């Protein structure tokens, strides 16, 4: 039996929480990205003949995705990453600096790592040829928040 949109979004939220607990797991992050990418198609089917699709004036899934991408920069990045284009964005692990003022946000493990590595930790980033790197978990969180604000879930 297929999941409802609310159930699918709850699954995405669960996988996002799992990725937050393992911030260096590109696999967990990629799972959340794929689920979010797929969610747009499910939403189109659910809203195909109702208000949201009509508001977006979307006749087909690509038009719906394009309209979503215009309204949510995070979803635009998710869709580009999910497209797996050779010249598109990709997940990479990079060393990033942690400002001292943000140390309280670090886990104990990351705090210890940063102390021994000149205030740096590793993070999974979304690297795009035409944009600055972004923390993958932040982009996913923004995309989930957008769908929650859209009234799904």
ROSE-4610 file (N, C-alpha, C; in Angstrom, 1 decimal, always signed):
// ROSE-4610
residu = [X/X/X/X/X/X/X/X/X/X/X/X/X/X/X/X/X/X/X/X/X/X/X/X/X/X/X/X/X/X/X/X/X/X/X/X/X/X/X/X/X/X/X/X/X/X/X/X/X/X/X/X/X/X/X/X/X/X/X/X/X/X/X/X/X/X/X/X/X/X/X/X/X/X/X/X/X/X/X/X/X/X/X/X/X/X/X/X/X/X/X/X/X/X/X/X/X/X/X/X/X/X/X/X/X/X/X/X/X/X/X/X/X/X/X/X/X/X/X/X/X/X/X/X/X/X/X/X/X/X/X/X/X/X/X/X/X/X/X/X/X/X/X/X/X/X/X/X/X/X/X/X/X/X/X/X/X/X/X/X/X/X/X/X/X/X/X/X/X/X/X/X/X/X/X/X/X/X/X/X/X/X/X/X/X/X/X/X/X/X/X/X/X/X/X/X/X/X/X/X/X/X/X/X/X/X/X/X/X/X/X/X/X/X/X/X/X/X/X/X/X/X/X/X/X/X/X/X/X/X/X/X/X/X/X/X/X/X/X/X/X/X/X/X/X/X/X/X/X/X/X/X/X/X/X/X/X/X/X/X/X/X/X/X/X/X/X/X/X/X/X/X/X/X/X/X/X/X/X/X/X/X/X/X/X/X/X/X/X/X/X/X/X/X/X/X/X/X/X/X/X/X/X/X/X/X/X/X/X/X/X/X/X/X/X/X/X/X/X/X/X/X/X/X/X/X/X/X/X/X/X/X/X/X/X/X/X/X/X/X/X/X/X/X/X/X/X/X/X/X/X/X/X/X/X/X/X/X/X/X/X/X/X/X/X/X/X/X/X/X/X/X/X/X/X/X/X/X/X/X/X/X/X/X/X/X/X/X/X/X/X/X/X/X/X/X/X/X/X/X/X/X/X/X/X/X/X/X/X/X/X/X/X/X/X/X/X/X/X/X/X/X/X/X/X/X/X/X/X/X/X/X/X/X/X/X/X/X/X/X/X/X/X/X/X/X/X/X/X/X/X/X/X/X/X/X/X/X/X]
num = [1/1/1/2/2/2/3/3/3/4/4/4/5/5/5/6/6/6/7/7/7/8/8/8/9/9/9/10/10/10/11/11/11/12/12/12/13/13/13/14/14/14/15/15/15/16/16/16/17/17/17/18/18/18/19/19/19/20/20/20/21/21/21/22/22/22/23/23/23/24/24/24/25/25/25/26/26/26/27/27/27/28/28/28/29/29/29/30/30/30/31/31/31/32/32/32/33/33/33/34/34/34/35/35/35/36/36/36/37/37/37/38/38/38/39/39/39/40/40/40/41/41/41/42/42/42/43/43/43/44/44/44/45/45/45/46/46/46/47/47/47/48/48/48/49/49/49/50/50/50/51/51/51/52/52/52/53/53/53/54/54/54/55/55/55/56/56/56/57/57/57/58/58/58/59/59/59/60/60/60/61/61/61/62/62/62/63/63/63/64/64/64/65/65/65/66/66/66/67/67/67/68/68/68/69/69/69/70/70/70/71/71/71/72/72/72/73/73/73/74/74/74/75/75/75/76/76/76/77/77/77/78/78/78/79/79/79/80/80/80/81/81/81/82/82/82/83/83/83/84/84/84/85/85/85/86/86/86/87/87/87/88/88/88/89/89/89/90/90/90/91/91/91/92/92/92/93/93/93/94/94/94/95/95/95/96/96/96/97/97/97/98/98/98/99/99/99/100/100/100/101/101/101/102/102/102/103/103/103/104/104/104/105/105/105/106/106/106/107/107/107/108/108/108/109/109/109/110/110/110/111/111/111/112/112/112/113/113/113/114/114/114/115/115/115/116/116/116/117/117/117/118/118/118/119/119/119/120/120/120/121/121/121/122/122/122/123/123/123/124/124/124/125/125/125/126/126/126/127/127/127/128/128/128/129/129/129/130/130/130/131/131/131/132/132/132/133/133/133/134/134/134/135/135/135/136/136/136/137/137/137/138/138/138/139/139/139/140/140/140/141/141/141/142/142/142/143/143/143/144/144/144/145/145/145/146/146/146/147/147/147/148/148/148/149/149/149/150/150/150/151/151/151/152/152/152/153/153/153]
x = [+0.8/+0.0/+0.9/+0.7/+1.5/+1.3/+2.4/+2.3/+1.5/+0.8/+0.2/+1.3/+1.0/+2.0/+2.5/+1.6/+2.0/+3.0/+2.7/+3.5/+4.9/+4.9/+6.1/+7.0/+6.4/+7.1/+7.7/+6.9/+7.3/+8.6/+8.5/+9.7/+10.9/+10.8/+11.9/+12.4/+11.5/+11.9/+12.7/+12.3/+13.0/+14.4/+14.5/+15.8/+16.7/+16.1/+16.9/+17.4/+16.6/+17.1/+18.2/+18.1/+19.2/+20.4/+20.3/+21.5/+22.1/+21.3/+21.8/+22.6/+22.3/+23.1/+24.4/+24.5/+25.7/+26.1/+26.5/+26.7/+27.8/+28.6/+29.6/+29.1/+27.9/+27.4/+26.7/+27.5/+27.0/+25.8/+25.9/+24.8/+23.5/+23.5/+22.3/+21.7/+22.6/+22.2/+21.7/+22.3/+21.8/+20.4/+20.2/+18.8/+17.8/+18.1/+17.1/+16.9/+18.0/+17.9/+17.0/+17.2/+16.4/+15.0/+14.7/+13.3/+12.6/+13.4/+12.8/+12.6/+13.5/+13.4/+12.1/+11.9/+10.8/+9.5/+9.6/+8.4/+7.7/+8.5/+7.9/+7.0/+7.4/+6.5/+5.3/+5.4/+4.2/+3.3/+3.8/+3.0/+2.3/+3.0/+2.3/+1.1/+1.3/+0.2/-1.0/-0.6/-1.7/-2.4/-1.7/-2.3/-2.7/-2.5/-2.7/-3.9/-5.0/-6.2/-6.8/-6.0/-6.4/-5.6/-5.9/-5.4/-3.9/-3.1/-1.6/-1.1/-1.5/-1.0/-1.5/-2.7/-3.3/-2.6/-2.3/-1.6/-0.3/+0.4/+1.7/+1.5/+0.3/+0.0/+0.8/+0.9/+1.7/+0.9/+1.3/+0.5/+1.2/+2.5/+3.2/+4.2/+4.8/+5.8/+7.0/+7.6/+8.7/+8.3/+7.1/+6.6/+6.4/+5.8/+5.6/+6.9/+7.9/+9.3/+9.9/+9.7/+10.3/+9.6/+8.3/+7.6/+8.1/+8.2/+8.7/+10.1/+11.0/+12.4/+12.4/+11.5/+11.4/+11.0/+10.2/+9.7/+10.6/+11.4/+12.3/+13.7/+14.6/+16.0/+16.6/+16.1/+16.6/+16.1/+14.8/+14.3/+15.0/+15.4/+16.1/+17.4/+18.1/+19.4/+19.2/+18.1/+17.8/+17.5/+16.7/+16.4/+17.6/+18.5/+19.7/+20.6/+20.7/+21.6/+21.0/+19.7/+19.0/+19.1/+19.3/+19.4/+20.7/+21.7/+22.9/+23.6/+23.6/+24.2/+25.8/+26.5/+28.0/+28.5/+27.9/+28.3/+27.5/+26.7/+25.8/+26.4/+25.6/+26.1/+26.3/+27.2/+27.5/+27.8/+27.7/+28.1/+29.6/+30.2/+31.6/+31.8/+32.8/+33.2/+34.3/+34.1/+35.1/+35.4/+36.5/+36.8/+36.4/+35.6/+35.1/+35.5/+35.6/+36.0/+34.7/+34.9/+33.8/+34.2/+33.4/+33.7/+33.6/+34.4/+34.4/+33.0/+32.4/+31.0/+30.0/+30.3/+29.3/+29.7/+30.7/+31.2/+30.1/+29.2/+28.1/+27.2/+27.2/+26.3/+27.0/+28.2/+28.9/+28.6/+28.6/+28.5/+29.9/+29.9/+31.2/+32.3/+31.9/+32.9/+33.4/+32.5/+33.0/+33.8/+33.4/+34.2/+35.6/+35.8/+37.1/+37.9/+37.3/+38.0/+38.4/+37.5/+37.9/+39.0/+39.1/+40.2/+41.6/+41.6/+42.9/+43.1/+42.2/+42.3/+42.1/+42.5/+42.5/+41.1/+40.2/+38.8/+38.1/+38.4/+37.7/+37.1/+36.1/+35.5/+35.2/+34.9/+34.5/+33.0/+32.5/+31.0/+30.8/+29.6/+29.2/+28.5/+29.1/+28.7/+28.1/+27.3/+26.8/+27.7/+28.5/+29.4/+28.8/+28.6/+28.1/+29.1/+29.1/+30.1/+29.8/+28.5/+28.1/+27.6/+27.9/+27.5/+28.4/+28.4/+29.3/+28.8/+29.8/+29.4/+28.4/+27.5/+26.5/+26.5/+26.2/+26.1/+24.9/+25.1/+24.0/+22.8/+23.1/+22.1/+21.2/+21.9/+21.1/+20.1/+20.6/+19.7/+18.5/+18.8/+17.7/+16.7/+17.2/+16.3/+15.5/+16.0/+15.3/+14.2/+14.5/+13.6/+12.4/+12.7/+11.7/+10.8/+11.4/+10.6/+9.7/+10.2/+9.4/+8.1/+8.3/+7.1/+6.2/+6.8/+5.9/+5.1/+5.7/+5.0/+4.0/+4.2/+3.3/+2.0/+2.1/+0.9/+0.8/+1.9/+2.0/+2.5/+1.8/+2.3/+1.5]
y = [-1.2/+0.0/+1.2/+2.2/+3.4/+4.3/+5.0/+5.9/+7.1/+7.7/+9.0/+10.1/+11.3/+12.3/+12.6/+12.6/+12.9/+11.8/+10.5/+9.4/+9.5/+9.9/+10.0/+11.1/+12.2/+13.3/+12.9/+12.1/+11.7/+10.7/+9.9/+9.1/+9.9/+11.0/+11.9/+12.5/+13.0/+13.6/+12.6/+11.3/+10.3/+10.1/+10.0/+9.8/+11.0/+12.2/+13.4/+13.4/+13.0/+12.9/+11.9/+10.8/+9.8/+10.4/+11.2/+11.9/+12.9/+13.6/+14.6/+13.9/+12.7/+11.9/+11.4/+11.3/+10.8/+11.8/+13.0/+14.1/+13.8/+12.8/+12.4/+11.3/+10.9/+9.8/+10.3/+10.3/+10.7/+9.8/+8.6/+7.6/+8.0/+8.4/+8.8/+10.1/+11.0/+12.3/+12.0/+11.2/+10.9/+10.2/+9.4/+8.8/+9.9/+10.8/+11.9/+12.8/+13.0/+13.7/+13.0/+11.7/+10.9/+10.9/+10.7/+10.7/+12.1/+13.2/+14.5/+14.7/+14.2/+14.3/+13.6/+12.4/+11.6/+12.2/+12.9/+13.5/+14.5/+15.2/+16.2/+15.5/+14.3/+13.6/+13.1/+12.6/+12.1/+13.3/+14.5/+15.6/+16.0/+16.0/+16.3/+15.4/+14.1/+13.2/+13.4/+13.7/+14.0/+15.3/+16.3/+17.6/+17.9/+16.8/+17.0/+17.8/+17.6/+18.3/+19.2/+19.5/+20.3/+21.6/+22.4/+23.8/+23.9/+23.2/+23.4/+23.3/+22.3/+22.2/+23.3/+23.7/+24.8/+26.1/+26.3/+27.5/+27.6/+26.5/+26.4/+26.3/+26.2/+26.0/+25.0/+23.8/+22.7/+21.7/+21.4/+20.4/+19.0/+19.0/+17.7/+17.8/+16.7/+16.7/+17.6/+17.7/+18.6/+20.1/+20.5/+21.8/+22.1/+21.1/+21.2/+21.4/+20.6/+20.7/+22.0/+22.5/+23.8/+24.9/+24.8/+25.8/+25.7/+24.5/+24.3/+24.9/+24.6/+25.1/+26.6/+27.3/+28.7/+29.3/+28.5/+29.0/+28.6/+27.6/+27.1/+26.8/+27.7/+27.4/+26.1/+25.7/+24.4/+23.2/+23.3/+22.2/+22.3/+23.5/+23.6/+22.8/+22.9/+22.2/+20.7/+20.4/+18.9/+18.3/+19.0/+18.4/+18.3/+19.3/+19.3/+18.2/+18.0/+16.9/+15.6/+15.4/+14.2/+13.8/+14.8/+14.5/+13.8/+13.8/+13.1/+13.4/+14.7/+15.1/+15.2/+14.8/+14.8/+16.2/+17.3/+18.6/+19.3/+18.5/+19.1/+19.0/+19.4/+19.3/+17.9/+17.8/+16.4/+16.6/+15.5/+15.4/+15.3/+16.1/+15.9/+16.1/+15.5/+15.8/+16.8/+17.9/+18.9/+19.3/+19.9/+20.4/+21.8/+22.1/+23.5/+24.0/+25.3/+26.0/+26.2/+26.0/+26.2/+27.4/+28.5/+29.7/+29.4/+29.9/+29.7/+29.9/+31.0/+31.3/+30.3/+29.3/+28.3/+26.9/+26.9/+25.6/+25.0/+25.7/+25.1/+24.3/+24.4/+23.7/+22.3/+22.1/+20.9/+19.7/+18.5/+17.4/+17.3/+16.5/+16.3/+15.8/+14.8/+14.2/+15.3/+16.1/+17.1/+18.2/+18.5/+19.5/+19.0/+17.7/+17.2/+17.2/+16.8/+16.8/+18.3/+19.2/+20.6/+21.1/+20.7/+21.2/+20.8/+19.6/+19.0/+19.4/+20.0/+20.3/+21.8/+22.6/+24.1/+24.6/+24.3/+24.7/+24.3/+23.1/+22.6/+21.2/+20.9/+19.6/+19.2/+18.0/+17.6/+17.6/+18.0/+18.0/+17.5/+17.0/+16.6/+17.9/+18.3/+19.5/+19.2/+20.1/+20.0/+21.0/+20.4/+21.2/+21.4/+22.6/+22.9/+23.7/+23.5/+24.2/+25.7/+26.1/+27.5/+28.2/+27.5/+28.1/+27.7/+28.5/+28.1/+26.8/+26.1/+24.9/+25.2/+24.3/+24.4/+23.1/+23.3/+22.1/+21.3/+20.1/+19.2/+19.2/+19.0/+18.9/+20.1/+21.3/+22.5/+22.6/+22.2/+22.3/+21.3/+20.1/+19.2/+19.7/+20.3/+20.9/+22.0/+22.8/+23.9/+23.3/+22.3/+21.7/+21.0/+20.4/+19.8/+20.9/+21.9/+23.0/+23.7/+23.7/+24.3/+23.4/+22.1/+21.2/+21.3/+21.4/+21.6/+22.9/+23.9/+25.2/+25.2/+24.3/+24.1/+23.5/+22.8/+22.2/+20.7/+20.1/+18.7/+18.1/+17.1/+16.5/+17.0]
z = [+0.0/+0.0/+0.0/-0.9/-1.0/+0.2/+0.5/+1.6/+1.2/+2.2/+2.0/+1.9/+1.5/+1.5/+2.9/+3.9/+5.3/+5.7/+5.4/+5.8/+5.1/+3.8/+3.1/+3.7/+4.0/+4.6/+6.0/+6.7/+8.0/+7.9/+6.8/+6.5/+6.2/+5.4/+5.1/+6.4/+7.2/+8.5/+9.4/+9.4/+10.1/+9.6/+8.3/+7.6/+7.8/+7.9/+8.1/+9.5/+10.5/+11.9/+12.0/+11.3/+11.3/+10.7/+9.7/+9.0/+10.0/+10.7/+11.7/+12.8/+13.1/+14.1/+13.5/+12.2/+11.5/+10.4/+10.8/+9.8/+8.8/+8.9/+7.9/+7.0/+7.2/+6.3/+5.1/+4.0/+2.7/+2.3/+2.7/+2.3/+2.9/+4.2/+4.9/+4.3/+4.0/+3.4/+2.0/+1.2/-0.1/-0.1/+0.9/+1.1/+1.3/+2.1/+2.4/+1.1/+0.3/-0.9/-1.9/-2.1/-3.0/-2.6/-1.3/-0.9/-1.1/-0.9/-1.2/-2.7/-3.5/-4.9/-5.4/-4.9/-5.2/-4.7/-3.6/-2.9/-3.9/-4.7/-5.6/-6.6/-7.1/-8.0/-7.3/-6.1/-5.4/-5.1/-4.8/-4.5/-5.8/-6.9/-8.2/-8.4/-8.2/-8.4/-7.5/-6.2/-5.2/-5.5/-6.0/-6.2/-7.7/-8.5/-10.0/-10.4/-9.8/-10.2/-9.1/-8.2/-7.1/-7.0/-6.0/-5.9/-6.1/-5.4/-5.5/-6.9/-7.6/-9.0/-9.9/-9.6/-10.4/-10.1/-8.8/-8.4/-9.1/-9.3/-10.0/-11.5/-11.9/-13.4/-14.0/-13.3/-13.8/-14.4/-15.7/-16.4/-16.3/-15.9/-15.9/-14.8/-14.4/-13.3/-13.5/-14.7/-14.9/-14.7/-15.1/-14.9/-13.4/-12.7/-11.3/-10.6/-10.9/-10.3/-10.6/-11.8/-12.1/-11.3/-11.1/-10.3/-8.8/-8.3/-7.0/-6.8/-7.8/-7.7/-7.7/-8.4/-8.4/-7.0/-6.3/-5.0/-3.8/-4.0/-3.0/-3.5/-3.1/-3.5/-3.0/-1.8/-1.3/-2.2/-2.6/-3.5/-4.9/-5.3/-6.6/-6.5/-5.3/-5.1/-5.0/-4.3/-4.1/-5.5/-6.3/-7.7/-8.5/-8.5/-9.3/-8.8/-7.5/-6.9/-7.3/-7.2/-7.6/-9.0/-9.9/-11.3/-11.7/-10.8/-11.0/-12.4/-12.7/-14.0/-13.7/-14.7/-14.6/-14.2/-14.7/-14.5/-13.4/-12.7/-11.7/-10.3/-9.3/-7.9/-7.5/-6.5/-5.9/-4.5/-3.7/-2.3/-2.2/-1.3/-1.1/+0.5/+1.0/+2.4/+2.4/+3.1/+3.2/+4.7/+4.9/+6.2/+6.3/+7.3/+7.5/+8.8/+8.9/+10.1/+11.0/+12.3/+13.2/+14.1/+13.9/+14.7/+16.2/+17.0/+18.5/+19.0/+18.5/+19.0/+18.8/+17.9/+17.5/+18.1/+19.0/+19.6/+20.4/+21.0/+21.8/+21.0/+19.7/+18.8/+18.4/+18.7/+18.3/+19.3/+18.8/+19.6/+20.4/+21.4/+22.2/+21.2/+20.4/+19.4/+18.5/+17.9/+17.0/+17.7/+18.9/+19.7/+19.9/+20.3/+20.5/+19.2/+18.1/+16.8/+16.5/+16.7/+16.3/+17.2/+18.4/+19.3/+18.7/+18.2/+17.7/+16.2/+15.6/+14.1/+13.8/+14.7/+14.5/+14.2/+15.0/+14.9/+13.6/+13.2/+12.0/+12.2/+11.5/+11.5/+10.0/+9.8/+8.4/+8.3/+7.2/+6.9/+5.5/+5.3/+3.9/+3.3/+2.2/+1.5/+0.2/-0.3/-1.7/-2.5/-3.4/-4.2/-5.6/-6.0/-7.3/-8.1/-9.4/-10.2/-10.3/-10.1/-10.2/-9.0/-7.8/-6.5/-5.4/-4.4/-3.2/-2.6/-2.0/-1.3/-0.2/+0.0/+1.1/+2.0/+3.2/+4.1/+3.6/+3.3/+2.8/+3.8/+5.1/+6.1/+6.2/+6.0/+6.0/+4.9/+3.7/+2.5/+2.7/+3.1/+3.4/+4.4/+5.5/+6.5/+5.9/+5.1/+4.4/+3.5/+2.8/+1.8/+2.6/+3.7/+4.5/+5.1/+5.6/+6.2/+5.1/+3.9/+2.8/+2.6/+2.6/+2.4/+3.6/+4.8/+6.0/+5.9/+5.5/+5.3/+4.2/+3.2/+2.1/+2.6/+3.8/+4.3/+4.1/+3.7/+3.6/+4.9/+5.4/+6.7/+7.8]
